[in-house]
């Protein structure tokens, strides 16, 4: 490759300018300026990164909020269902209590009727025993009277037979 003398002169001139600038501190100022720009850029990058993290946190928080709202809606629906079931149960318990009261009333009435019937049966049994005793006594009397009549009949028949002869 061919390098012209003019190119060599230009490079030499640039080297001398660079050396002069380095000696004069101009590069230091430029380095500080570039470092400041890098620091500002790093701060902007940090802010952008933080903003992205904040957006991610906001999105996660929104997801959590949506999930919580769905769960709250589900809980409210279950509470509504539970309230309806409690209402039905309350009505059923009320009907059951009413039916139990009716049943208790019927049982009490049945017991009273049963007690009255038992008393009537006992009274009728006592009357039947008295009547049976009376019938037994009259039956014995009739048996005795029947035996006496049989004797009288036999005696009458004998007399009648004697008279016929």
Beta strands, then each sheet from edge to edge (+ up, - down):
end
